[in-house]
Amino acid sequence: MSPPGRPKGEYRSAQREGGPIRPPQAGAIVVAGAGQAGGHAAVALRQHGYAGRVLLVGAEPHAPYERPPLSKAVLGGQAAPESTELFSAQKLRELDIEFRPGVAVRRLRLDARRVELSGGGSAAYDSLLLCTGGRPVVPLLPGAEGPGVYVLRTRDDALKLRAALGPGRRLLVVGGGWIGLEVAATARQAGCEVTVLEQAGRLCARSVPAGIAASLAALHAAQGVAVRTGVRLARIEHGPAAVLEDGERLAADAILLGVGLRPNDELARAAGIACEAGILVDAYCRTSAPGVYAAGDVAVMRLPRAGGAVRLESWQNAQDQGTAAARAALGAGEPYRPSGAVWSEQFDSMIQIVGFPAAGVREVLRPGAGGRGLLSIALDAEGRMAGGVAVDAGRDFRQLRVWYQDEAPLDEVRLRNAELPLAAARNEKERA
Ligand SMILES: Cc1cc2nc3c(=O)[nH]c(=O)nc-3n(C[C@H](O)[C@H](O)[C@H](O)COP(=O)(O)OP(=O)(O)OC[C@H]3O[C@@H](n4cnc5c(N)ncnc54)[C@H](O)[C@@H]3O)c2cc1C
């Protein structure tokens, strides 16, 4: 399915199109976490013909919902929080999925293949899918948990932050990554005075190359957002106010902390399952424990093209890996190949990413087709695409996706020549 909002049609799940499987017709599968990955995993179990018990346990009080609108239309007040629902409780009932909202898995008993649940009780499983996502990092700074300081992960977070925005209100955004920039754009559109504080030398440094970071900074500056890079926060005071390491004090009406995600991997760690910065999975979504799989923001994969072990914190990955984990639990033999696709919307701009642009060694910047938008193609040492970014250039983005999937060798000279069509940059010799 396509994500809410743009870009429509481009984000289909490849995993649904895997080969036929013969699922077991009895037994029990427990899905821990009823977010996007867990919701898709539970539904996929039924779509692939599994007839045993499916228990979906979710710590939040809501049916599975999508988070991208929380920093966009929901935060801006153009969409109701309920509009983000992915699968209603009724739909889950129709699929004979036992859904327990407001219940958390508290402990894994791997030897007995049981999970213990909050509020008492336990459940047996043949397979367990850990889709517990993550929570915002709260930096260890004085005042970081004080009044007027917000994080954004859940619907409830979005409603609280929304109530703090409005014309003339001063919002400080700590962290110039995707969440921080999306909130900055939405708040600015709501009439707030917005300042973004980023400790790195540029925006989104972990995910995009310098050219795109500069274009994001320009986009925000043009809309009146004050973007300050290379600044470090020392503490937050009542008010609230941010005090920088050099002593400068910035008063605000609200402060959003958007400094990263901490994976909810404690259950797995406590049970002795191998974890790095999240639960380690192989290409079949298997953890180090037999019968236990993980997917979504909590899962870490080793991906050489990404330069090592990574968590793919994206809508597309949550959907596809959740589905892949369900298929793997049912005995499907195909590996999960993440598409690496992510999008972000800021002001009227659509930013689409494929692969791992920050893992490239060189960045090629060129305008999109017809001179519209901007493309950034990050090349690896062999001249293949490590990743690409399209800003307001959706048509070209399709080409970048194909090149990334094909690991196509590119002719850098042709790629840099904006007079030539993008397609001409595929290495002719290799094509022949
Ligand atoms: C504000 C915001 C905007 C975003 N925008 C974009 C975007 O524009 N594009 C994009 O590609 N991605 C975006 N993302 C990222 C995307 O939404 C996430 O990658 C995706 O939600 C991950 O899904 P998940 O199921 O792994 O985790 P989650 O959606 O976090 O779901 C995990 C669930 O598990 C529950 N849980 C945790 N522990 C337990 C337990 N022990 N027992 C039971 N339940 C438990 C949690 O409460 C949660 O409900 C955005 C994320 C946020 C927060």
The ligand as an SDF file (V2000), in Angstrom:
LIG
                    3D

 53 58  0  0  0  0  0  0  0  0999 V2000
    6.7440   11.3180   13.8000 C   0  0  0  0  0  0  0  0  0  0  0  0
    7.2600   10.2920   12.8510 C   0  0  0  0  0  0  0  0  0  0  0  0
    7.2720   10.5510   11.4770 C   0  0  0  0  0  0  0  0  0  0  0  0
    7.7660    9.6040   10.5960 C   0  0  0  0  0  0  0  0  0  0  0  0
    7.7820    9.8850    9.2640 N   0  0  0  0  0  0  0  0  0  0  0  0
    8.2610    8.9850    8.3990 C   0  0  0  0  0  0  0  0  0  0  0  0
    8.2980    9.2700    7.0030 C   0  0  0  0  0  0  0  0  0  0  0  0
    7.8980   10.3500    6.5620 O   0  0  0  0  0  0  0  0  0  0  0  0
    8.7920    8.3170    6.1690 N   0  0  0  0  0  0  0  0  0  0  0  0
    9.2480    7.1150    6.6180 C   0  0  0  0  0  0  0  0  0  0  0  0
    9.6980    6.2940    5.8180 O   0  0  0  0  0  0  0  0  0  0  0  0
    9.2280    6.8100    7.9370 N   0  0  0  0  0  0  0  0  0  0  0  0
    8.7530    7.7170    8.8270 C   0  0  0  0  0  0  0  0  0  0  0  0
    8.7270    7.4310   10.1680 N   0  0  0  0  0  0  0  0  0  0  0  0
    9.2830    6.1450   10.6340 C   0  0  0  0  0  0  0  0  0  0  0  0
    8.2430    5.0340   10.6710 C   0  0  0  0  0  0  0  0  0  0  0  0
    7.0260    5.5000   11.1640 O   0  0  0  0  0  0  0  0  0  0  0  0
    8.7730    3.9140   11.5540 C   0  0  0  0  0  0  0  0  0  0  0  0
    9.9280    3.4210   10.9180 O   0  0  0  0  0  0  0  0  0  0  0  0
    7.7730    2.7900   11.7770 C   0  0  0  0  0  0  0  0  0  0  0  0
    6.6860    3.2540   12.5140 O   0  0  0  0  0  0  0  0  0  0  0  0
    8.4060    1.6270   12.5100 C   0  0  0  0  0  0  0  0  0  0  0  0
    7.4450    0.6700   12.7600 O   0  0  0  0  0  0  0  0  0  0  0  0
    7.6530   -0.4250   13.9140 P   0  0  0  0  0  0  0  0  0  0  0  0
    6.4200   -1.2770   13.8730 O   0  0  0  0  0  0  0  0  0  0  0  0
    8.9580   -1.0460   13.7980 O   0  0  0  0  0  0  0  0  0  0  0  0
    7.6710    0.4010   15.2670 O   0  0  0  0  0  0  0  0  0  0  0  0
    6.4920    1.1880   15.9600 P   0  0  0  0  0  0  0  0  0  0  0  0
    5.6120    1.7970   14.9100 O   0  0  0  0  0  0  0  0  0  0  0  0
    7.1350    2.0690   16.9620 O   0  0  0  0  0  0  0  0  0  0  0  0
    5.6600    0.0760   16.7280 O   0  0  0  0  0  0  0  0  0  0  0  0
    6.1460   -0.6260   17.8380 C   0  0  0  0  0  0  0  0  0  0  0  0
    5.0220   -0.8590   18.8080 C   0  0  0  0  0  0  0  0  0  0  0  0
    5.4220   -1.8320   19.7570 O   0  0  0  0  0  0  0  0  0  0  0  0
    4.9440   -1.4440   21.0380 C   0  0  0  0  0  0  0  0  0  0  0  0
    5.7320   -2.1290   22.0780 N   0  0  0  0  0  0  0  0  0  0  0  0
    6.9710   -1.8180   22.5240 C   0  0  0  0  0  0  0  0  0  0  0  0
    7.3720   -2.7110   23.4540 N   0  0  0  0  0  0  0  0  0  0  0  0
    6.3740   -3.5960   23.6050 C   0  0  0  0  0  0  0  0  0  0  0  0
    6.1690   -4.7380   24.4200 C   0  0  0  0  0  0  0  0  0  0  0  0
    7.1140   -5.1680   25.2740 N   0  0  0  0  0  0  0  0  0  0  0  0
    5.0050   -5.4160   24.3220 N   0  0  0  0  0  0  0  0  0  0  0  0
    4.0370   -5.0070   23.4690 C   0  0  0  0  0  0  0  0  0  0  0  0
    4.1570   -3.9240   22.6800 N   0  0  0  0  0  0  0  0  0  0  0  0
    5.3240   -3.2260   22.7310 C   0  0  0  0  0  0  0  0  0  0  0  0
    5.1150    0.0600   21.0120 C   0  0  0  0  0  0  0  0  0  0  0  0
    4.3140    0.6610   22.0080 O   0  0  0  0  0  0  0  0  0  0  0  0
    4.6410    0.3940   19.5880 C   0  0  0  0  0  0  0  0  0  0  0  0
    3.2610    0.5890   19.5410 O   0  0  0  0  0  0  0  0  0  0  0  0
    8.2490    8.3630   11.0840 C   0  0  0  0  0  0  0  0  0  0  0  0
    8.2480    8.1030   12.4690 C   0  0  0  0  0  0  0  0  0  0  0  0
    7.7620    9.0580   13.3350 C   0  0  0  0  0  0  0  0  0  0  0  0
    7.7680    8.7900   14.8370 C   0  0  0  0  0  0  0  0  0  0  0  0
  1  2  1  0
  2  3  1  0
  2 52  2  0
  3  4  2  0
  4  5  1  0
  4 50  1  0
  5  6  2  0
  6  7  1  0
  6 13  1  0
  7  8  2  0
  7  9  1  0
  9 10  1  0
 10 11  2  0
 10 12  1  0
 12 13  2  0
 13 14  1  0
 14 15  1  0
 14 50  1  0
 15 16  1  0
 16 17  1  0
 16 18  1  0
 18 19  1  0
 18 20  1  0
 20 21  1  0
 20 22  1  0
 22 23  1  0
 23 24  1  0
 24 25  2  0
 24 26  1  0
 24 27  1  0
 27 28  1  0
 28 29  2  0
 28 30  1  0
 28 31  1  0
 31 32  1  0
 32 33  1  0
 33 34  1  0
 33 48  1  0
 34 35  1  0
 35 36  1  0
 35 46  1  0
 36 37  1  0
 36 45  1  0
 37 38  2  0
 38 39  1  0
 39 40  1  0
 39 45  2  0
 40 41  1  0
 40 42  2  0
 42 43  1  0
 43 44  2  0
 44 45  1  0
 46 47  1  0
 46 48  1  0
 48 49  1  0
 50 51  2  0
 51 52  1  0
 52 53  1  0
M  END
$$$$
